[in-house]
Amino acid sequence: MARSSRMKVVVATRLYTPEVGAAAFRLKALVDGLVEQGADVEVVTTRPPEGSGVFRPPYRLSRWPVLRDAGGNVRGYVQYLSFDVPLFFRLLARRADVIVSEPPPTTGLAVALTSALRRRPYVYYAADIWTDALSAMSVPSFVPKILGAVEGTVLRRAAAVVAVSEPFAARVAEFGVAAERITVVGNGVDTGIFTPSGPAAESERPYFVYTGTMSEWQGADVFIEALALLHETHPHVDVRFFGQGTDEPHLREVAEAMAPDRVHFGGVVPPAQAAAWIRGAVGALVSIKPGQGYDFARPTKVYAAAGCGTPVLYSGQGEGAALVDAGALGIAAAYRPRAVADAMADLLADDTLGGAQSRESRVAWVNENGSLAASGRIAALKVLEAR
């Protein structure tokens, strides 16, 4: 019998299955790992937007209404508070041996306060450093300072912090968190969905695909500018965006100005559909704008693309670029339109890059290094140790 069979774990997150997003996938993998270990789990989250589908898990799932923006996102100060304020009271009324908090730090603050009042530990899942992400956004200077203070407090008061990579762990340590309380659990994707086996989307013209969040700090407009340059030699190539984010209106404006009728926005799609579009693509686009404080990130998009066998075209520097190079997962190009356009042309000519890579080798790398289920199990064990 599992030693943790009677342990009660509450997971607090604004996003959860059946919503589509890295956070939702990551937390479900954690919960699956906790259930596998025999824990009594309850997820405290939000009502998903209409059309998200039905999800009825074998564990308790408590949903509450939340404000969403025009795109259906829980993103923005008012939207966060519409989840975090009720969350405080929802957690205060619940019995638990340990709480798990997902970013943003305002959610972490609600968890920290209720944990102090109820005298129970909490674990913080550091998949994002929000203070760094804000540096790329147009916000008043006092906002990063205040959020940084909140984020630091939440991290330092946690019984344990799980980080998705070594660079994230190092960044967490800079907030004054002792090294022995930080565990790297890795990052990845559902290798049962993002696999080379399955249907590939059909398109009249070859295309590159971008899936997931579109935020300012990712700077995905570099791909649209590159597409305009690529038109000189390859006039019949498209770029397809799937997902949503605060930068989408800007991307649409750039597309209309520089590459009309060649950039398509498909909105949020289920993971299986995203995988089909990735399989049919010449390459999968991933970017992080350099110098915005997020060069240490290893985007989940990289794992999703490689899991399908599709080459990654990464624009940026730092950990993401190093990951693509070290794993032979595609091309890491400088964050410049011309460099990206040249990389697009190289992949259109030969997606094996002269035989140096293959779909099979990319898939094998992800199966060995990017299984979300494996990451969830490691995170679950750390949560169970926090009691």
Beta strands, then each sheet from edge to edge (+ up, - down):
strand 1: 8-12
strand 2: 40-46
strand 3: 60-64
strand 4: 98-101
strand 5: 122-126
strand 6: 160-163
strand 7: 182-184
strand 8: 207-211
strand 9: 238-242
strand 10: 263-265
strand 11: 283-287
strand 12: 312-315
strand 13: 330-333
sheet 1: 3+ 2+ 1+ 4+ 5+ 6+ 7+
sheet 2: 10+ 9+ 8+ 11+ 12+ 13+
end
